[in-house]
Amino acid sequence: MTRIFRPCATALIAAVAAIHAASVAAQSHAAPQTDAAQSLSAIAGDSLLNASSGVFYTDPLVAWEDLARKGNAKAQYNLGLVYTTGQAVQKDERIAAQWFHKAAEQGLIDAQYRLGLLYHTGRGVEPSMQEAAHWYRRAAEQGNRQAQFDLGVLHENGQGKEQNFHEAAKWYHMAAEQGDMRAQHHLGVLYDEGQGVEQDHEQAVRWFRRAAEQGHAPSQVRLGVAYFKGQGVEQDNEQGKKWLEQAAAQRKTPNANKAAQ
């Protein structure tokens, strides 16, 4: 039996798992999903134990490269993460995009979302809102809330698609129900302004409140104003003041402001 060694194999597995979990948390602006990290660690472990016949890998990078070339979607996704961040290899988002594409074609949700994000931002590929929308939709239809939100944004702004507030509201609602505070805010705005949905100030307040309670500053402002106006909620100056003060406090916290975008 052949043994292939490289130092810090455990560290690499942990690092890639952390990259995945941090990415999910950053995109959703929610608490880190530890199950995602555990899942990725399990994938790495499987790669080491179940690699090609007659070879036992102690190096996850070698295992992923071997399995990825043989069509293993999870290994392809892992390599995409590694090349995205430059963890254990020279950073190269062009190569990352190629591996994400291979995994995405096999239906791996996270790879589909990642590929959509690369097309959206033009990193590693030529920017294309059409391709971004395509891959976001593939992931969104499988329940990825980040993809649902970003697809909603494309529909709302008419990027890669004709502007369609009704479609935007549909995708925002799906993501909002899963707890994405950005989607909750955008959905609240659509209800408040009657775009893509029938105008309903009570529904607007409902979604602003759900996002505000997660610390979303723009929703806190909207909710505070609604209380002052008595629009969609019983007029209450004290509640209005409370929510506006919470939003103002976040302006002093750069990370909170970034998360609220």
N, C-alpha and C positions, 0 to 999 in steps of 0.2 A: 504494500500500500504506500503510495506516494504522500509525503507530507510537505506542504508549502507553508513556510513561516514568514511572517512579517510582524514586527513589534507593534504593540498598542492596538491589537485587533479589537479588544473590548472597548477601548476609547473611541475607536472609529464608529463602532456600532452605536455607542451611546451618543456620539456627536450627531450622527445622521438622524437618529431618533429625535434628538432635541431640535434639530433643524426643522424636521417635519412638524413637530408639535408647536414650536414657536411660530412657524409659518401659518398654521391653522389659527392660532390665537391672534396673530397680527392681522390676518385678513378678516376675521370675524369680530375682532375687538371684544372678545369674550374671554372667560377664564381658559387657561391652557387645557387642552383636551389630553389628559394623561393617558387615556386609553389609546390614543393615536400613537403616542410614543411607545407604549407597551406593545402595540400591534407591530410597529416597525421593528422593534427589537426582536420580536418573535420571527418576523420575516428573515431578519439577518441570521438568527440562529438556525432556522430551517435551511437557509442557503449553505451554511457551514456543514450541516449534518447530512444533507441530502443532495450533495453536488454529484457531478458525473461519476459514473461507476468506477470504483477502484481508487478514487482520490478523496482524501479527507482534508478539507481546507481549514486552516487556522487563521487565514487572512480573509476578512469579509470582502475586501475590494477585489481580490482575485476571484473569489466565489461569485460575486455579483457580475463581474465581467464575463466569466465563463457561462453562467446561467443566462445572462442577458443575451448573449450571442445565440444561445439555444432557444430563445423565445420566451423566457420567463418574464412576465410583465412586471412583477414586483421587483425583481432585480434590475430591470430596465429603469423603473421609477427611482430606485435607490441611487443608481448611477447618475440619473438626471439631477438629483439633489446634490450629490457630491460635486458634480461639475458646475452646478449653479453657484456653490459657495466656495469652491476651491479647497474643500476638505480632503486632504491627502493626495490631491492632484492639482495641477495648474487650473485655475478657474477658466472655464470656457463655456459660455452660455449657448454658443452655437452647437457644441456637442451635447450639452444638456438638452437642448430643444429636440435634437435627433432622438435621444433616448426617451424623452417624454412622449414624443410622437409615436414611437413604436409601442409603448405601453398604453397610450391613449387609444390607439387603433384596436387594441385587444379589450377595451372597455374598462380600463382601470380609472376609476372616478377621479382620484387625486391627480393623476397624470393629465387627464382631460382638462381639469381646471387649471393646472400649472401651464399647460400648453396655451390655453386661451389667454392666460395672463401675459405670457411672453409675446403673443401676437398683439395684444392690447397695448403693451408698452414698447414693442419693437426691440426687445432684448433677445439676441441670439437668432432672430428671424426678421424679415422685412415686416414692418408694422402693417396689420390688416385688420380692420374692424370686422370685416366679413368673416375671416377665419376665427377671430376672437369670439364672435357671436356663435359661430358653429360649435366650437369646442365648449364654450360656456353652456350652450343648450344641451350638449351631450351629457355634461356633468350635472346640470340642473335637473334634467329629467330623471336622473338617478338619485336626486335628493340632496345634492351638495348645496348648502345654503349660501356659501360665498359665490358660487356660480350663479345661483338664482338672483342674488342681489346685483351682481355685475351685469347680468343679462338684462335685468330691469333698468339699470342705468343706461345701457345702450339703447333700449327701446325708448326711454324717456327723452334722451338727447338726440335720437335719430342717427346714431353712429352704427354703421354696418347694417342698419335696418331703417325702414321708414319710421319716422317718429310715430309712436303708438302708445298713448297713455294707458289705454285699456290693457295692453300686453304688459306694460311696465307694472301696473297695479297687480296683475296676476302673479308675476314673479316676485314682486316685493312681498305680497301676502304670504307666499310659500316660505320665503326666508324669514319673514317676521314671525310666523307661527313657530319657527324653530329657534327664535330668540335673538336673531340678528338685529341689534339696535339701530344700525344704519337703515335697514329695510323698514323697521318700525317707524322711524322718523319720516322716511320718504313716503311711506304709505299714508301716514298722518297728514302730510302736506297735500297729497292728492285728494284726500277726503276733505280737507279744509278748503281747497280751492275748486273742488268739483271737476278734476281732470282725470278722465278714464274711469271714474266712478261717480255715482250720484253724490252731490255735495251733502255731507253729513258731519256737522261739527262735533256731535257726540262721539262718533267713530274716530274723528281726528284726535280728540282729547284722549280717547282710550289708547290709541297707539303712541301718542306723545308721552303719555304717562308711563307706558311700559318701557319706552326707551329712556325716559328721564330717570326712572328708578334704577336703571343700569349705569347712570352717570353720563348720559349723552347730553352735552351742554346745549346744543341747538334745540333739542326737544324740551329741555328745562325752560328755555326762554319762551318757546311757543306755549307751553303749559302755563307758565306764569302769566303771560299776556291773556290767555283764555280765561283764567281766573279773574283778572282785573276787569275784563270785558263782560264776564258772565256769558261767554259764548261756548256752548256745548257743555257747560258745567255751571252750577250755581255760583253766582258772583261772590268772591271771597278775597278781599284785599290781603289778608294775612297769608293765605295760601299763595297768592300771586307773588307777594314779597319773598316768601320762602324759596320758591323755585327760581326766581330771578337772582337771589343771593347765591344759591347753589351754582348757578351757571356762571356768575361773576367770579366766584372763587376758583372755578376751573380755568379761567383765563390766566391765572397765575401759575398754572401747572401745565408746562408744554406738552408732556406726554398725554394728558387728558385731552388737550385741544387736538392733538394729532389723531387720537383714537376716535374723536367725534366726527371726523371728516366723512 
